[in-house]
Amino acid sequence: MPEYRVNVLDQQGDVIGRVRYNQDLDYWDGRNWTCGSTGRHEGIAKLKDGQFVIIRGTQWQGERDTAEIITAEEALNKILKSGNSDLLKLTKFQSLKELFTEVDSLEEE
């Protein structure tokens, strides 16, 4: 079975790339895997040029899955909010791990 890919859109709505669909930012709420909204899911990816992409999936009829570019800070925030900090161990997210280390070291002693 071929992998499912999602179009990455720029701010004008033009397709600038495609990424493999994933739900890596979902968490278990006790009943379902979710990103915090019923029938919706979120994933994260990184393009070859180093840009981060948020993937928004939907189970709602008539809606389509989307993906868009986000900043490194937004990507880190999404990962931390999801509770899936193990993503920071992946090589492709090494720069986010470094960013987290910088932010974490700013904490007052």
Backbone bond lengths (Angstrom), bond angles and torsions (degrees), N, CA, C in turn:
res aa  C-N    CA-C-N  psi(-1)  N-CA   C-N-CA  omega(-1)  CA-C   N-CA-C  phi
1 M - - - 1.449 - - 1.531 109.04 -
2 P 1.330 118.39 127.67 1.469 120.04 -178.93 1.525 111.25 -70.00
3 E 1.326 114.93 151.05 1.459 118.70 178.70 1.523 109.67 -71.81
4 Y 1.307 115.22 148.46 1.461 121.64 179.81 1.524 108.70 -86.78
5 R 1.331 116.58 130.83 1.453 121.49 -178.79 1.521 109.66 -119.69
6 V 1.330 115.15 149.37 1.456 122.62 -177.53 1.526 108.58 -118.74
7 N 1.330 116.09 138.43 1.460 120.75 176.09 1.522 110.17 -69.11
8 V 1.334 116.81 136.85 1.463 122.79 173.48 1.522 106.52 -96.45
9 L 1.335 115.57 125.46 1.462 120.89 -176.67 1.523 110.87 -107.01
10 D 1.342 115.88 144.44 1.458 119.35 172.77 1.529 108.63 -88.28
11 Q 1.311 117.08 -175.58 1.464 120.65 -175.17 1.527 112.83 -66.30
12 Q 1.322 117.32 -19.18 1.465 120.74 177.63 1.529 111.70 -89.98
13 G 1.330 116.44 -3.20 1.459 120.68 -179.30 1.517 113.89 87.62
14 D 1.338 117.05 9.78 1.462 121.38 178.20 1.525 110.19 -85.26
15 V 1.334 116.37 143.78 1.457 122.05 178.71 1.525 108.76 -75.66
16 I 1.343 116.07 122.42 1.471 120.38 -179.83 1.525 112.51 -116.01
17 G 1.332 116.78 -1.47 1.455 121.31 179.37 1.515 110.60 175.63
18 R 1.328 115.31 -179.05 1.465 121.42 177.02 1.522 107.93 -139.98
19 V 1.331 116.17 142.99 1.467 121.49 178.42 1.525 109.75 -130.29
20 R 1.326 114.60 156.26 1.462 121.10 175.91 1.522 108.98 -69.13
21 Y 1.318 116.69 130.22 1.464 121.09 178.43 1.521 110.01 -65.62
22 N 1.323 116.14 136.75 1.463 121.25 172.11 1.522 108.89 -151.52
23 Q 1.321 115.77 164.73 1.457 122.97 178.55 1.526 109.48 -122.54
24 D 1.319 116.31 38.90 1.461 122.21 -173.16 1.525 114.13 -63.38
25 L 1.335 118.54 -17.95 1.463 120.90 -178.99 1.527 112.68 -96.80
26 D 1.324 117.36 -0.40 1.462 120.30 177.17 1.525 110.55 -72.82
27 Y 1.303 115.52 155.40 1.457 121.43 176.06 1.528 108.70 -134.42
28 W 1.310 116.14 159.45 1.465 122.04 -179.39 1.520 108.54 -84.36
29 D 1.336 116.91 120.85 1.468 120.90 -178.83 1.528 112.50 -95.73
30 G 1.318 116.57 9.66 1.460 121.36 -178.32 1.512 112.14 103.51
31 R 1.331 116.08 -18.78 1.467 120.76 179.00 1.522 112.84 -133.34
32 N 1.335 116.08 -32.47 1.466 120.87 -173.93 1.525 110.69 -145.67
33 W 1.347 114.57 158.52 1.453 120.27 168.07 1.523 106.37 -83.47
34 T 1.317 116.93 127.47 1.460 121.17 -173.78 1.516 110.64 -152.72
35 C 1.322 115.52 165.33 1.465 121.00 171.89 1.524 109.04 -105.31
36 G 1.335 116.57 8.96 1.453 121.49 179.29 1.510 113.89 112.65
37 S 1.311 117.42 -3.39 1.460 122.02 -179.39 1.526 108.54 -132.96
38 T 1.305 117.40 131.07 1.459 122.54 -176.80 1.523 111.77 -54.51
39 G 1.336 115.30 128.50 1.457 121.07 176.49 1.511 115.25 74.98
40 R 1.315 116.78 11.08 1.469 120.28 -178.72 1.540 109.22 -123.49
41 H 1.322 114.68 151.00 1.460 121.51 -177.60 1.518 109.05 -140.53
42 E 1.343 115.91 156.32 1.462 120.33 177.58 1.517 110.62 -135.08
43 G 1.310 114.23 144.45 1.450 121.95 175.59 1.519 108.86 -137.10
44 I 1.309 115.29 175.03 1.460 120.44 -178.97 1.519 108.87 -139.81
45 A 1.320 115.11 146.30 1.466 121.02 179.34 1.521 108.27 -146.61
46 K 1.319 114.84 171.08 1.465 121.30 177.70 1.526 107.87 -132.70
47 L 1.322 115.85 129.41 1.459 120.83 177.73 1.524 110.37 -77.64
48 K 1.316 117.26 162.97 1.466 122.03 179.69 1.518 111.95 -59.47
49 D 1.352 117.27 -28.77 1.468 119.89 -179.36 1.531 112.47 -83.47
50 G 1.346 117.36 3.77 1.457 121.55 175.50 1.517 115.11 95.92
51 Q 1.323 118.09 -5.62 1.463 120.35 179.02 1.528 110.43 -76.25
52 F 1.319 115.30 146.66 1.458 121.34 178.73 1.516 110.22 -95.76
53 V 1.318 115.01 148.94 1.456 121.78 -175.80 1.527 109.46 -130.25
54 I 1.323 115.96 133.09 1.462 121.17 172.07 1.528 106.87 -97.41
55 I 1.315 116.23 131.03 1.464 122.55 178.91 1.518 106.86 -106.30
56 R 1.320 116.10 126.42 1.464 120.83 179.00 1.526 108.62 -115.52
57 G 1.332 114.87 112.72 1.459 120.35 179.74 1.517 110.83 -100.23
58 T 1.311 115.64 156.01 1.457 120.87 179.65 1.520 110.25 -140.15
59 Q 1.317 115.07 146.91 1.454 121.20 173.67 1.524 110.33 -105.02
60 W 1.329 117.16 5.62 1.453 121.38 -175.83 1.523 110.61 -85.44
61 Q 1.333 115.54 130.20 1.454 121.94 179.18 1.529 109.77 -60.15
62 G 1.309 116.19 136.09 1.456 121.42 178.68 1.518 114.02 89.48
63 E 1.343 118.10 -9.29 1.455 121.67 177.15 1.516 109.34 -104.86
64 R 1.315 116.34 154.50 1.467 121.79 179.36 1.518 110.67 -117.05
65 D 1.319 114.86 152.04 1.455 120.39 172.75 1.520 108.07 -68.85
66 T 1.332 116.79 145.03 1.459 121.61 -179.74 1.518 109.88 -132.70
67 A 1.314 115.62 165.19 1.465 122.02 175.39 1.517 107.61 -148.59
68 E 1.333 115.84 139.70 1.466 119.51 179.72 1.519 110.71 -146.19
69 I 1.316 115.28 156.77 1.463 122.82 -180.00 1.534 109.33 -70.07
70 I 1.339 115.79 138.42 1.461 121.95 173.47 1.528 108.27 -132.62
71 T 1.323 116.43 162.84 1.465 120.32 178.60 1.527 110.29 -75.59
72 A 1.321 115.78 165.40 1.462 120.34 176.79 1.524 110.63 -61.13
73 E 1.322 117.46 -38.91 1.461 121.12 179.28 1.526 110.89 -63.74
74 E 1.336 116.55 -41.80 1.464 120.29 177.56 1.525 110.98 -65.20
75 A 1.332 116.58 -40.16 1.461 121.02 178.88 1.525 110.72 -62.16
76 L 1.329 116.80 -46.34 1.457 120.77 178.48 1.525 110.48 -61.51
77 N 1.311 117.30 -44.12 1.455 121.57 179.47 1.535 111.24 -59.97
78 K 1.332 117.09 -43.13 1.472 121.34 178.81 1.526 110.76 -61.59
79 I 1.331 116.32 -43.68 1.469 119.96 -179.94 1.521 110.34 -63.65
80 L 1.328 117.08 -46.59 1.461 120.29 -178.18 1.530 111.77 -65.30
81 K 1.333 117.21 -40.45 1.465 120.88 179.06 1.521 111.93 -65.87
82 S 1.338 116.67 -30.87 1.466 120.02 -179.48 1.530 111.35 -74.90
83 G 1.323 116.63 -18.61 1.462 120.27 -176.54 1.516 113.29 80.76
84 N 1.310 117.73 5.27 1.458 121.86 -178.25 1.528 110.70 -99.35
85 S 1.324 116.28 58.64 1.463 120.72 -177.65 1.532 112.49 -66.55
86 D 1.335 118.36 -10.97 1.464 120.54 175.22 1.528 111.17 -61.86
87 L 1.334 117.10 -22.77 1.468 120.20 176.36 1.525 111.44 -59.17
88 L 1.336 116.71 -29.66 1.466 120.76 -179.30 1.526 112.25 -67.88
89 K 1.331 117.59 -14.40 1.462 121.90 177.87 1.525 112.00 -80.70
90 L 1.351 116.68 -15.49 1.463 120.44 -179.28 1.524 110.36 -74.04
91 T 1.318 116.58 140.29 1.455 122.24 -179.05 1.524 111.89 -54.37
92 K 1.336 117.20 -40.72 1.468 119.40 -176.37 1.521 112.73 -66.38
93 F 1.331 117.74 -18.01 1.462 121.54 179.25 1.529 112.56 -109.05
94 Q 1.351 117.07 20.06 1.465 122.27 -179.08 1.529 111.64 -56.60
95 S 1.335 117.39 -40.71 1.473 120.10 -179.33 1.524 111.15 -64.82
96 L 1.336 116.93 -31.07 1.466 119.85 177.15 1.529 110.78 -72.49
97 K 1.322 115.90 -34.51 1.468 119.84 176.10 1.523 109.79 -63.53
98 E 1.337 116.61 -41.33 1.463 120.95 178.14 1.528 110.47 -65.05
99 L 1.321 116.83 -40.66 1.463 121.26 177.06 1.520 110.58 -62.81
100 F 1.332 116.89 -41.47 1.461 121.25 177.48 1.525 110.53 -61.44
101 T 1.320 117.17 -42.89 1.465 121.55 179.42 1.527 110.65 -60.78
102 E 1.337 116.41 -40.87 1.467 120.78 177.62 1.525 110.84 -63.26
103 V 1.311 116.70 -47.97 1.467 121.99 -178.70 1.523 110.35 -64.77
104 D 1.327 115.99 -42.74 1.460 121.24 -178.45 1.525 111.38 -64.45
105 S 1.341 116.63 -32.66 1.466 120.04 -178.82 1.532 112.26 -76.82
106 L 1.326 117.87 -10.68 1.451 121.34 178.77 1.528 112.19 -78.36
107 E 1.324 116.36 -10.73 1.450 120.86 -179.61 1.544 110.13 -60.78
108 E 1.307 116.17 139.28 1.464 119.76 179.61 1.514 110.75 -66.40
109 E 1.293 115.34 143.67 1.471 120.43 179.05 1.503 110.30 -87.29
